[in-house]
Amino acid sequence: MGRIEGRTALITGGSSGIGAACVRRFVAEGANVASLDVQDPQGDLLADVGADKVFFQKADICDEAGIAAAVDAVAQRFGSIDCVVHAAGISGVGVAHTLDIADWDRVVDVNLKGSFIVAKHVLRKMVAQRGGSLVFISSIEGISGGNIVPAYNAAKGGVVLLMRNLAMDYGRYGIRVNCLCPGFIDTPMLAGFKEHASDEVRTAMEKAHMLERFGQPEEVASAALFLCSDDASFVTGHPLTVDGGFTTGHRLLIAKPPE
């Protein structure tokens, strides 16, 4: 039996990247899975999980009416929403003094306002059923600074504090709220960056992680599964880093590494 056998999992951004890895893992662990995304499932996702195993819906996380309707449809189809992984998000770069306000608004709207909208409407269901687990995908750049990403830093940092607030407000209903803060994960979002980075920059990015590699979406999905499972029954209000040691500290080359 899977770790979340028979439960209903709602995953946003489930068509690619971390969201798609969560879809695959949660289906494998026996959940009824619903996925919300603005795009169709990418690659071999439908073939991998089985078209009948996942309820895919087109939805824009910044469209509150659309998200409310989608959440209602999922709850009606499966009877409950037991866990949510909010993986939908976008990146954005540019230094503050040249950043167009429209670009700032887009990054903050999708990453922060979208998180609030999804949370607002799934929490209505979870309060009524007196239980559930909500997992946001934040970022290491939500807990530490990153250069040339002011809007992304602000939005993902906001997600961490939103998570803490919701954990405080909804724990009395048996609802656990946590977030994951991944490092650099080998997803389509990272692939776009790597295309324009030199070999030297890519190597430096990998070595900034203590494990000296980029993470895989499946590794983030495993952490999301943990937070949604009974194994994390006393875990709430926690930003869990899945970053290969990126935020551990700065590794200075002043001593010989252990053999």
NUMARBA-218003 format. One record per residue (C-alpha): residue in one letter; x, y, z. Coordinates in pm, whole numbers. Example, Ala and Ser with C-alpha at 12.3 -4.5 7.8 and 13.67 -1.06 7.14 Angstrom:
<site code="A" px="1230" py="-450" pz="780"/>
<site code="S" px="1367" py="-106" pz="714"/>
END
This chain:
<site code="M" px="0" py="0" pz="0"/>
<site code="G" px="125" py="348" pz="-86"/>
<site code="R" px="197" py="615" pz="172"/>
<site code="I" px="-104" py="824" pz="70"/>
<site code="E" px="-324" py="544" pz="-64"/>
<site code="G" px="-677" py="658" pz="-144"/>
<site code="R" px="-621" py="1023" pz="-57"/>
<site code="T" px="-685" py="1308" pz="-296"/>
<site code="A" px="-386" py="1522" pz="-390"/>
<site code="L" px="-421" py="1850" pz="-578"/>
<site code="I" px="-100" py="1955" pz="-753"/>
<site code="T" px="-59" py="2289" pz="-929"/>
<site code="G" px="196" py="2329" pz="-1205"/>
<site code="G" px="162" py="1956" pz="-1259"/>
<site code="S" px="238" py="1952" pz="-1631"/>
<site code="S" px="617" py="1982" pz="-1608"/>
<site code="G" px="916" py="2013" pz="-1376"/>
<site code="I" px="867" py="1964" pz="-1003"/>
<site code="G" px="489" py="1953" pz="-1039"/>
<site code="A" px="505" py="1671" pz="-1293"/>
<site code="A" px="745" py="1476" pz="-1070"/>
<site code="C" px="493" py="1515" pz="-787"/>
<site code="V" px="214" py="1388" pz="-1013"/>
<site code="R" px="416" py="1078" pz="-1097"/>
<site code="R" px="518" py="1009" pz="-736"/>
<site code="F" px="176" py="1070" pz="-583"/>
<site code="V" px="7" py="844" pz="-838"/>
<site code="A" px="267" py="575" pz="-761"/>
<site code="E" px="187" py="611" pz="-390"/>
<site code="G" px="-183" py="543" pz="-448"/>
<site code="A" px="-335" py="891" pz="-441"/>
<site code="N" px="-619" py="1025" pz="-648"/>
<site code="V" px="-441" py="1309" pz="-826"/>
<site code="A" px="-578" py="1629" pz="-977"/>
<site code="S" px="-345" py="1866" pz="-1159"/>
<site code="L" px="-400" py="2234" pz="-1237"/>
<site code="D" px="-184" py="2410" pz="-1495"/>
<site code="V" px="-205" py="2672" pz="-1767"/>
<site code="Q" px="-39" py="2431" pz="-2011"/>
<site code="D" px="-108" py="2078" pz="-2126"/>
<site code="P" px="90" py="1788" pz="-1976"/>
<site code="Q" px="439" py="1784" pz="-2123"/>
<site code="G" px="639" py="1498" pz="-2272"/>
<site code="D" px="547" py="1145" pz="-2170"/>
<site code="L" px="365" py="1241" pz="-1851"/>
<site code="L" px="24" py="1106" pz="-1956"/>
<site code="A" px="177" py="783" pz="-2082"/>
<site code="D" px="386" py="744" pz="-1768"/>
<site code="V" px="104" py="783" pz="-1517"/>
<site code="G" px="-190" py="666" pz="-1729"/>
<site code="A" px="-441" py="912" pz="-1870"/>
<site code="D" px="-710" py="770" pz="-1639"/>
<site code="K" px="-501" py="820" pz="-1323"/>
<site code="V" px="-491" py="1200" pz="-1318"/>
<site code="F" px="-766" py="1460" pz="-1347"/>
<site code="F" px="-597" py="1735" pz="-1551"/>
<site code="Q" px="-757" py="2079" pz="-1560"/>
<site code="K" px="-651" py="2399" pz="-1734"/>
<site code="A" px="-635" py="2678" pz="-1475"/>
<site code="D" px="-453" py="3005" pz="-1417"/>
<site code="I" px="-353" py="3041" pz="-1052"/>
<site code="C" px="-397" py="3419" pz="-1072"/>
<site code="D" px="-762" py="3381" pz="-1178"/>
<site code="E" px="-945" py="3353" pz="-847"/>
<site code="A" px="-1283" py="3263" pz="-995"/>
<site code="G" px="-1121" py="2996" pz="-1211"/>
<site code="I" px="-927" py="2848" pz="-920"/>
<site code="A" px="-1236" py="2847" pz="-697"/>
<site code="A" px="-1429" py="2659" pz="-966"/>
<site code="A" px="-1143" py="2415" pz="-1025"/>
<site code="V" px="-1107" py="2339" pz="-653"/>
<site code="D" px="-1482" py="2282" pz="-628"/>
<site code="A" px="-1465" py="2045" pz="-927"/>
<site code="V" px="-1183" py="1842" pz="-770"/>
<site code="A" px="-1364" py="1817" pz="-436"/>
<site code="Q" px="-1686" py="1713" pz="-607"/>
<site code="R" px="-1510" py="1451" pz="-817"/>
<site code="F" px="-1315" py="1288" pz="-535"/>
<site code="G" px="-1512" py="1385" pz="-223"/>
<site code="S" px="-1226" py="1562" pz="-45"/>
<site code="I" px="-893" py="1738" pz="-94"/>
<site code="D" px="-649" py="1582" pz="150"/>
<site code="C" px="-320" py="1732" pz="37"/>
<site code="V" px="-205" py="2009" pz="-193"/>
<site code="V" px="134" py="2071" pz="-350"/>
<site code="H" px="144" py="2419" pz="-495"/>
<site code="A" px="428" py="2393" pz="-747"/>
<site code="A" px="318" py="2647" pz="-1009"/>
<site code="G" px="553" py="2941" pz="-1046"/>
<site code="I" px="771" py="3147" pz="-1277"/>
<site code="S" px="1117" py="3301" pz="-1265"/>
<site code="G" px="1220" py="3658" pz="-1334"/>
<site code="V" px="1551" py="3844" pz="-1349"/>
<site code="G" px="1667" py="4204" pz="-1358"/>
<site code="V" px="1823" py="4454" pz="-1120"/>
<site code="A" px="1584" py="4681" pz="-933"/>
<site code="H" px="1663" py="5017" pz="-1093"/>
<site code="T" px="1596" py="4888" pz="-1445"/>
<site code="L" px="1319" py="4637" pz="-1370"/>
<site code="D" px="994" py="4718" pz="-1545"/>
<site code="I" px="702" py="4736" pz="-1304"/>
<site code="A" px="501" py="4503" pz="-1528"/>
<site code="D" px="772" py="4236" pz="-1489"/>
<site code="W" px="772" py="4287" pz="-1111"/>
<site code="D" px="393" py="4253" pz="-1100"/>
<site code="R" px="395" py="3936" pz="-1310"/>
<site code="V" px="652" py="3757" pz="-1093"/>
<site code="V" px="492" py="3863" pz="-764"/>
<site code="D" px="139" py="3792" pz="-887"/>
<site code="V" px="214" py="3438" pz="-1004"/>
<site code="N" px="445" py="3334" pz="-721"/>
<site code="L" px="287" py="3508" pz="-422"/>
<site code="K" px="-68" py="3612" pz="-505"/>
<site code="G" px="-121" py="3283" pz="-685"/>
<site code="S" px="-9" py="3098" pz="-372"/>
<site code="F" px="-262" py="3291" pz="-165"/>
<site code="I" px="-546" py="3228" pz="-410"/>
<site code="V" px="-484" py="2853" pz="-419"/>
<site code="A" px="-448" py="2839" pz="-41"/>
<site code="K" px="-765" py="3042" pz="17"/>
<site code="H" px="-985" py="2804" pz="-177"/>
<site code="V" px="-835" py="2472" pz="-71"/>
<site code="L" px="-845" py="2583" pz="292"/>
<site code="R" px="-1223" py="2626" pz="263"/>
<site code="K" px="-1243" py="2255" pz="191"/>
<site code="M" px="-989" py="2154" pz="453"/>
<site code="V" px="-1157" py="2356" pz="728"/>
<site code="A" px="-1489" py="2187" pz="649"/>
<site code="Q" px="-1331" py="1840" pz="660"/>
<site code="R" px="-1114" py="1927" pz="963"/>
<site code="G" px="-781" py="1823" pz="821"/>
<site code="G" px="-535" py="1835" pz="536"/>
<site code="S" px="-179" py="1914" pz="434"/>
<site code="L" px="-79" py="2213" pz="223"/>
<site code="V" px="274" py="2231" pz="80"/>
<site code="F" px="402" py="2538" pz="-101"/>
<site code="I" px="708" py="2528" pz="-324"/>
<site code="S" px="917" py="2830" pz="-228"/>
<site code="S" px="1289" py="2845" pz="-302"/>
<site code="I" px="1629" py="2887" pz="-143"/>
<site code="E" px="1589" py="3240" pz="-276"/>
<site code="G" px="1294" py="3278" pz="-42"/>
<site code="I" px="1520" py="3232" pz="261"/>
<site code="S" px="1847" py="3385" pz="138"/>
<site code="G" px="1940" py="3655" pz="-108"/>
<site code="G" px="2004" py="3595" pz="-474"/>
<site code="N" px="2154" py="3847" pz="-713"/>
<site code="I" px="1948" py="4000" pz="-998"/>
<site code="V" px="1617" py="3844" pz="-881"/>
<site code="P" px="1453" py="4111" pz="-658"/>
<site code="A" px="1094" py="4025" pz="-752"/>
<site code="Y" px="1155" py="3651" pz="-722"/>
<site code="N" px="1329" py="3695" pz="-385"/>
<site code="A" px="1045" py="3909" pz="-254"/>
<site code="A" px="773" py="3675" pz="-380"/>
<site code="K" px="931" py="3352" pz="-259"/>
<site code="G" px="1019" py="3509" pz="76"/>
<site code="G" px="655" py="3612" pz="100"/>
<site code="V" px="552" py="3251" pz="38"/>
<site code="V" px="757" py="3138" pz="339"/>
<site code="L" px="590" py="3390" pz="570"/>
<site code="L" px="247" py="3318" pz="423"/>
<site code="M" px="309" py="2951" pz="505"/>
<site code="R" px="398" py="3036" pz="865"/>
<site code="N" px="85" py="3250" pz="904"/>
<site code="L" px="-142" py="2977" pz="767"/>
<site code="A" px="22" py="2715" pz="988"/>
<site code="M" px="-61" py="2933" pz="1288"/>
<site code="D" px="-418" py="3010" pz="1183"/>
<site code="Y" px="-526" py="2665" pz="1067"/>
<site code="G" px="-347" py="2420" pz="1294"/>
<site code="R" px="-653" py="2415" pz="1521"/>
<site code="Y" px="-844" py="2253" pz="1235"/>
<site code="G" px="-591" py="1973" pz="1196"/>
<site code="I" px="-442" py="2138" pz="887"/>
<site code="R" px="-66" py="2128" pz="843"/>
<site code="V" px="103" py="2392" pz="626"/>
<site code="N" px="467" py="2370" pz="519"/>
<site code="C" px="686" py="2467" pz="228"/>
<site code="L" px="983" py="2332" pz="39"/>
<site code="C" px="1279" py="2552" pz="-50"/>
<site code="P" px="1458" py="2377" pz="-335"/>
<site code="G" px="1803" py="2463" pz="-458"/>
<site code="F" px="1878" py="2461" pz="-829"/>
<site code="I" px="1671" py="2176" pz="-969"/>
<site code="D" px="1713" py="2030" pz="-1317"/>
<site code="T" px="1381" py="2149" pz="-1460"/>
<site code="P" px="1277" py="2332" pz="-1780"/>
<site code="M" px="1310" py="2659" pz="-1585"/>
<site code="L" px="1675" py="2587" pz="-1505"/>
<site code="A" px="1740" py="2456" pz="-1856"/>
<site code="G" px="1650" py="2795" pz="-1998"/>
<site code="F" px="1910" py="2958" pz="-1776"/>
<site code="K" px="2180" py="2701" pz="-1848"/>
<site code="E" px="2147" py="2756" pz="-2222"/>
<site code="H" px="2278" py="3110" pz="-2179"/>
<site code="A" px="2537" py="3039" pz="-1909"/>
<site code="S" px="2901" py="2958" pz="-1971"/>
<site code="D" px="3051" py="2624" pz="-1869"/>
<site code="E" px="3233" py="2807" pz="-1591"/>
<site code="V" px="2912" py="2954" pz="-1452"/>
<site code="R" px="2726" py="2620" pz="-1470"/>
<site code="T" px="3011" py="2446" pz="-1286"/>
<site code="A" px="3017" py="2717" pz="-1019"/>
<site code="M" px="2641" py="2682" pz="-971"/>
<site code="E" px="2673" py="2308" pz="-923"/>
<site code="K" px="2962" py="2342" pz="-679"/>
<site code="A" px="2768" py="2597" pz="-473"/>
<site code="H" px="2568" py="2295" pz="-358"/>
<site code="M" px="2763" py="2089" pz="-105"/>
<site code="L" px="2673" py="1776" pz="-304"/>
<site code="E" px="2825" py="1945" pz="-612"/>
<site code="R" px="2533" py="1880" pz="-846"/>
<site code="F" px="2192" py="2010" pz="-936"/>
<site code="G" px="1890" py="1847" pz="-776"/>
<site code="Q" px="1635" py="1635" pz="-959"/>
<site code="P" px="1259" py="1704" pz="-959"/>
<site code="E" px="1201" py="1357" pz="-816"/>
<site code="E" px="1402" py="1450" pz="-507"/>
<site code="V" px="1173" py="1745" pz="-441"/>
<site code="A" px="870" py="1525" pz="-504"/>
<site code="S" px="993" py="1282" pz="-238"/>
<site code="A" px="1013" py="1565" pz="15"/>
<site code="A" px="664" py="1682" pz="-83"/>
<site code="L" px="533" py="1330" pz="-35"/>
<site code="F" px="687" py="1318" pz="313"/>
<site code="L" px="517" py="1643" pz="416"/>
<site code="C" px="183" py="1518" pz="284"/>
<site code="S" px="210" py="1179" pz="451"/>
<site code="D" px="145" py="1065" pz="807"/>
<site code="D" px="522" py="1047" pz="855"/>
<site code="A" px="506" py="1427" pz="892"/>
<site code="S" px="200" py="1427" pz="1118"/>
<site code="F" px="365" py="1662" pz="1371"/>
<site code="V" px="538" py="1888" pz="1117"/>
<site code="T" px="383" py="2225" pz="1041"/>
<site code="G" px="509" py="2578" pz="982"/>
<site code="H" px="839" py="2448" pz="848"/>
<site code="P" px="1041" py="2565" pz="544"/>
<site code="L" px="1227" py="2247" pz="446"/>
<site code="T" px="1534" py="2304" pz="231"/>
<site code="V" px="1591" py="2050" pz="-46"/>
<site code="D" px="1904" py="2213" pz="-172"/>
<site code="G" px="2200" py="1975" pz="-160"/>
<site code="G" px="2351" py="2193" pz="111"/>
<site code="F" px="2335" py="2520" pz="-86"/>
<site code="T" px="2223" py="2725" pz="213"/>
<site code="T" px="2455" py="2548" pz="458"/>
<site code="G" px="2720" py="2817" pz="425"/>
<site code="H" px="3011" py="2930" pz="214"/>
<site code="R" px="3274" py="2667" pz="150"/>
<site code="L" px="3607" py="2852" pz="151"/>
<site code="L" px="3909" py="2682" pz="-2"/>
<site code="I" px="4138" py="2741" pz="294"/>
<site code="A" px="4174" py="2379" pz="401"/>
<site code="K" px="4219" py="2053" pz="219"/>
<site code="P" px="3888" py="1866" pz="183"/>
<site code="P" px="3866" py="1532" pz="364"/>
<site code="E" px="3968" py="1230" pz="160"/>
END
